[in-house]
Amino acid sequence: MELYKQQKYKEAAACFLKADASRDPQVQNRLGYMYLNGQGVPKDAKSAFEWYTRASQQNYPDAFSNLGRMYEQGRYVKRDDKKAAALQQKAIDLGSSAGMNNLGHMYDRGIGVSQDTNKAIDYYVKAVEKGNTDALCRLGIKYKEGDGVPQDYANAKMLFDKGAEHGDTCCVSGLSDLYYDGLGVPKNRTYAFKYSMIAAKMDDAGAQYDVARSYHYGIGVKQDLKEAFRWYRTAADNGSPEAMDILTDTYLLGKLGQKKDEIKGKVWEKRAKDERSMRREKDPDPEQVQARRMLED
């Protein structure tokens, strides 16, 4: 796993795919994640599902959680919220903190279970107690927004700091948000950009979009439209629907130094729509699209 931790994904994949290594359920689960996200191997949801399934057949706890996410999102398999929730529960029964975090998310959104913010928070807390850094971020966001808990920026920062120390990109981005808006800390857009860049270099699509936006409008960094376009493209390739929206406008309207290209624009428009469908997010309405395009001028 050392090569993977060093982000040497191609070398890691080559090692993992060797016969001896590929029988290890932890390796099988990691290969599933790598195929799902295109880390060192071609992005392939079918292969991801197959590797997760192999790991689950050896009762590897997190594999059940990852299969649950695929059923929740309808990636390769038909979307099935009830099955997704059942798989998260199976993961929890085997001790998976990822299952706790993901079932918490499902209670948060009312996916496959009745919406229940209190249950969501309970699962996040349990996941945090087992060392899950994704849950640190979700709990931090709850305190930042005052959703189900009293609003507490200091507690949010403490949770984000703890997750950031363990390399959690969501938590690093959470720190960026606090500095960007001055929530419990002095407003400092330069600090916000610094944290966004740290998370962006760790392959976080949301942070990559934030970096692009900072370069686009000169927020916390000198304006640089070439860098803005590069980071929008990177974020879009990593699944940011907001970045896909910008690329849609970039090609349809000829912005950010790019020539008009209706075909490319329509491709990105469809990708944004598909990504939002998987995430269960609404498409922007025409007024929002118009406002976005006016802001970009």
C-alpha positions as CSV (number, residue, x, y, z in Angstrom):
1,M,0.0,0.0,0.0
2,E,3.0,2.3,0.4
3,L,3.1,3.1,-3.4
4,Y,-0.6,4.0,-3.3
5,K,-0.1,6.3,-0.3
6,Q,2.7,8.0,-2.3
7,Q,0.1,8.5,-5.1
8,K,2.2,6.3,-7.4
9,Y,-1.0,4.8,-8.8
10,K,0.4,3.0,-11.9
11,E,3.1,1.3,-9.9
12,A,0.7,0.4,-7.2
13,A,-1.8,-1.0,-9.6
14,A,0.9,-3.2,-11.2
15,C,1.8,-4.6,-7.8
16,F,-1.8,-5.1,-6.8
17,L,-2.7,-7.0,-10.0
18,K,0.0,-9.6,-9.4
19,A,-1.6,-13.0,-8.6
20,D,-0.5,-13.3,-5.0
21,A,-1.4,-9.7,-4.1
22,S,-4.8,-9.8,-5.9
23,R,-6.1,-12.5,-3.7
24,D,-5.8,-10.2,-0.6
25,P,-9.3,-8.7,0.2
26,Q,-7.8,-5.4,1.2
27,V,-6.0,-5.2,-2.2
28,Q,-9.2,-6.3,-4.0
29,N,-11.1,-3.5,-2.3
30,R,-8.4,-0.9,-3.1
31,L,-8.4,-2.1,-6.8
32,G,-12.1,-1.5,-6.8
33,Y,-11.6,2.0,-5.7
34,M,-8.8,2.6,-8.3
35,Y,-11.0,1.3,-11.2
36,L,-13.9,3.4,-10.0
37,N,-11.8,6.6,-10.0
38,G,-9.3,5.8,-12.7
39,Q,-6.3,5.8,-10.4
40,G,-3.4,4.2,-12.4
41,V,-5.9,2.1,-14.4
42,P,-8.6,3.1,-16.9
43,K,-11.8,4.2,-15.2
44,D,-14.1,1.2,-15.3
45,A,-17.2,0.9,-13.0
46,K,-17.7,-2.8,-14.1
47,S,-14.2,-3.8,-13.0
48,A,-14.7,-1.7,-9.8
49,F,-17.9,-3.6,-9.0
50,E,-16.2,-7.0,-9.7
51,W,-13.2,-6.2,-7.4
52,Y,-15.5,-5.0,-4.6
53,T,-17.6,-8.1,-5.0
54,R,-14.5,-10.3,-4.7
55,A,-13.4,-8.5,-1.5
56,S,-17.0,-8.8,-0.1
57,Q,-16.9,-12.6,-0.7
58,Q,-14.1,-12.7,1.8
59,N,-16.2,-10.6,4.2
60,Y,-14.0,-7.5,3.9
61,P,-16.1,-4.9,5.8
62,D,-15.4,-1.8,3.6
63,A,-16.1,-3.7,0.4
64,F,-19.8,-4.0,1.5
65,S,-19.8,-0.2,2.1
66,N,-18.3,0.5,-1.3
67,L,-20.8,-1.8,-3.1
68,G,-23.6,0.1,-1.2
69,R,-22.3,3.3,-2.6
70,M,-22.4,1.9,-6.1
71,Y,-26.1,0.8,-5.7
72,E,-26.9,4.2,-4.1
73,Q,-25.4,6.0,-7.1
74,G,-26.4,3.6,-9.8
75,R,-22.9,3.1,-11.0
76,Y,-22.7,0.0,-13.3
77,V,-25.7,-1.5,-11.4
78,K,-29.3,-0.2,-11.3
79,R,-29.9,2.2,-8.5
80,D,-31.4,0.5,-5.5
81,D,-31.5,2.5,-2.3
82,K,-32.9,-0.2,-0.1
83,K,-30.1,-2.6,-1.1
84,A,-27.6,0.2,-0.7
85,A,-28.8,0.8,2.9
86,A,-28.7,-3.0,3.6
87,L,-25.1,-3.2,2.4
88,Q,-24.1,-0.3,4.6
89,Q,-25.7,-2.1,7.6
90,K,-23.8,-5.3,6.7
91,A,-20.6,-3.3,6.6
92,I,-21.4,-1.8,10.0
93,D,-22.1,-5.3,11.4
94,L,-18.6,-6.3,10.4
95,G,-17.1,-3.2,12.0
96,S,-16.7,-0.8,9.1
97,S,-16.4,2.9,10.0
98,A,-17.0,3.7,6.3
99,G,-20.4,1.9,6.6
100,M,-21.2,4.1,9.6
101,N,-20.3,7.3,7.8
102,N,-22.2,6.3,4.6
103,L,-25.3,5.1,6.4
104,G,-25.2,8.4,8.3
105,H,-25.2,10.2,5.0
106,M,-28.2,8.2,3.8
107,Y,-30.1,9.2,7.0
108,D,-29.0,12.7,6.4
109,R,-30.5,12.7,2.8
110,G,-33.3,10.2,3.4
111,I,-31.9,7.8,0.8
112,G,-33.2,4.2,1.3
113,V,-34.2,5.1,4.9
114,S,-36.4,7.7,6.5
115,Q,-34.6,11.1,6.8
116,D,-33.4,11.5,10.3
117,T,-30.7,14.1,11.1
118,N,-30.2,12.9,14.6
119,K,-29.5,9.3,13.5
120,A,-27.2,10.7,10.8
121,I,-25.2,12.6,13.5
122,D,-25.1,9.5,15.7
123,Y,-23.6,7.5,12.9
124,Y,-21.1,10.2,12.1
125,V,-20.0,10.4,15.8
126,K,-19.6,6.6,15.9
127,A,-17.6,6.7,12.7
128,V,-15.3,9.4,14.1
129,E,-14.8,7.4,17.3
130,K,-13.5,4.6,15.0
131,G,-11.1,7.0,13.3
132,N,-13.1,7.7,10.1
133,T,-11.8,11.0,8.7
134,D,-14.7,11.4,6.2
135,A,-17.1,11.5,9.1
136,L,-14.9,14.2,10.8
137,C,-15.7,16.4,7.8
138,R,-19.4,15.6,7.7
139,L,-19.6,16.3,11.4
140,G,-17.6,19.5,11.0
141,I,-20.0,20.7,8.3
142,K,-22.9,20.1,10.7
143,Y,-21.3,22.4,13.3
144,K,-20.4,24.9,10.6
145,E,-23.9,25.1,9.4
146,G,-25.7,24.5,12.7
147,D,-27.6,21.6,11.2
148,G,-28.9,19.2,13.9
149,V,-26.3,20.7,16.4
150,P,-25.8,24.2,17.8
151,Q,-23.7,26.2,15.3
152,D,-20.1,26.2,16.6
153,Y,-17.3,27.4,14.3
154,A,-14.6,26.6,16.8
155,N,-15.8,22.9,17.0
156,A,-16.0,22.8,13.2
157,K,-12.5,24.1,12.9
158,M,-11.3,21.6,15.5
159,L,-12.8,18.7,13.5
160,F,-11.5,20.0,10.2
161,D,-8.0,20.5,11.7
162,K,-8.0,16.9,13.0
163,G,-9.1,15.5,9.6
164,A,-6.6,17.7,7.8
165,E,-3.8,16.3,9.9
166,H,-4.7,12.9,8.6
167,G,-4.8,14.1,5.0
168,D,-8.6,14.3,4.5
169,T,-9.2,16.6,1.6
170,C,-12.8,17.4,2.6
171,C,-11.5,18.7,6.0
172,V,-8.7,20.7,4.3
173,S,-11.4,22.3,2.1
174,G,-13.5,22.9,5.2
175,L,-10.7,25.0,6.6
176,S,-10.6,26.9,3.3
177,D,-14.3,27.7,3.7
178,L,-13.9,29.0,7.2
179,Y,-11.1,31.4,6.2
180,Y,-12.9,32.4,3.0
181,D,-15.9,33.6,4.9
182,G,-14.2,34.5,8.2
183,L,-16.2,31.9,10.2
184,G,-14.7,31.7,13.6
185,V,-11.3,32.9,12.2
186,P,-10.2,36.1,10.6
187,K,-11.4,36.4,7.0
188,N,-8.3,35.6,4.8
189,R,-8.8,34.8,1.2
190,T,-5.1,34.1,0.7
191,Y,-5.2,31.4,3.5
192,A,-8.4,30.1,1.9
193,F,-6.7,29.7,-1.5
194,K,-3.7,28.0,0.2
195,Y,-5.9,25.4,1.8
196,S,-7.9,24.9,-1.5
197,M,-4.6,24.3,-3.3
198,I,-3.4,21.8,-0.8
199,A,-6.7,19.8,-1.3
200,A,-6.6,20.3,-5.0
201,K,-3.1,18.7,-5.3
202,M,-4.5,15.8,-3.3
203,D,-7.0,15.3,-6.2
204,D,-10.1,16.7,-4.5
205,A,-12.5,17.8,-7.3
206,G,-14.3,20.4,-5.2
207,A,-11.1,22.0,-4.2
208,Q,-9.8,22.0,-7.7
209,Y,-12.9,23.9,-8.7
210,D,-12.3,26.4,-5.9
211,V,-8.7,26.9,-7.1
212,A,-9.9,27.5,-10.7
213,R,-12.5,30.0,-9.4
214,S,-9.8,31.8,-7.4
215,Y,-7.6,32.1,-10.5
216,H,-10.6,33.1,-12.6
217,Y,-11.6,36.0,-10.5
218,G,-8.3,36.8,-8.7
219,I,-9.5,35.8,-5.2
220,G,-6.6,35.3,-2.8
221,V,-4.2,34.9,-5.8
222,K,-3.3,36.9,-8.9
223,Q,-5.9,36.5,-11.7
224,D,-4.7,34.0,-14.3
225,L,-7.3,32.8,-16.9
226,K,-5.0,30.2,-18.3
227,E,-4.5,28.6,-14.9
228,A,-8.3,29.0,-14.3
229,F,-9.1,27.0,-17.4
230,R,-6.5,24.3,-16.5
231,W,-8.0,23.8,-13.1
232,Y,-11.6,23.9,-14.3
233,R,-10.7,21.1,-16.7
234,T,-8.9,19.1,-14.0
235,A,-11.9,19.5,-11.7
236,A,-14.4,18.5,-14.4
237,D,-12.3,15.4,-15.3
238,N,-12.5,14.5,-11.6
239,G,-16.3,14.8,-11.5
240,S,-17.1,18.4,-10.4
241,P,-20.5,19.3,-12.0
242,E,-19.8,23.0,-11.3
243,A,-16.6,22.8,-13.3
244,M,-18.4,21.0,-16.0
245,D,-20.9,23.9,-16.1
246,I,-18.0,26.4,-16.6
247,L,-16.6,24.3,-19.4
248,T,-20.0,24.1,-21.0
249,D,-20.1,27.9,-21.0
250,T,-16.5,28.2,-22.0
251,Y,-17.0,26.2,-25.2
252,L,-20.5,27.4,-26.1
253,L,-19.6,31.1,-25.7
254,G,-15.9,31.1,-26.4
255,K,-14.6,32.1,-23.0
256,L,-11.3,31.7,-21.0
257,G,-9.2,32.0,-24.1
258,Q,-11.0,29.0,-25.8
259,K,-12.6,29.0,-29.3
260,K,-16.3,28.4,-29.5
261,D,-17.0,24.7,-30.0
262,E,-20.6,23.7,-29.7
263,I,-19.9,20.0,-29.8
264,K,-17.5,20.2,-26.8
265,G,-19.9,22.5,-25.0
266,K,-22.8,20.0,-25.4
267,V,-20.6,17.1,-24.3
268,W,-19.8,18.9,-21.0
269,E,-23.4,19.9,-20.6
270,K,-24.5,16.3,-20.7
271,R,-21.7,15.2,-18.4
272,A,-22.8,17.8,-15.8
273,K,-26.4,16.6,-16.1
274,D,-25.3,12.9,-15.7
275,E,-23.1,13.7,-12.7
276,R,-25.9,15.6,-11.0
277,S,-28.3,12.7,-11.6
278,M,-25.9,10.3,-9.9
279,R,-25.5,12.7,-7.0
280,R,-29.3,13.3,-6.8
281,E,-28.7,17.0,-7.3
282,K,-31.0,19.3,-9.3
283,D,-29.9,20.8,-12.6
284,P,-29.5,24.6,-12.4
285,D,-32.6,26.4,-13.7
286,P,-32.4,28.8,-16.7
287,E,-32.2,31.9,-14.4
288,Q,-29.3,30.3,-12.5
289,V,-27.5,29.5,-15.8
290,Q,-28.1,33.1,-17.0
291,A,-26.8,34.6,-13.8
292,R,-23.7,32.3,-13.9
293,R,-22.9,33.4,-17.5
294,M,-23.3,37.1,-16.6
295,L,-20.8,36.6,-13.7
296,E,-18.3,35.0,-16.0
297,D,-18.3,38.0,-18.3
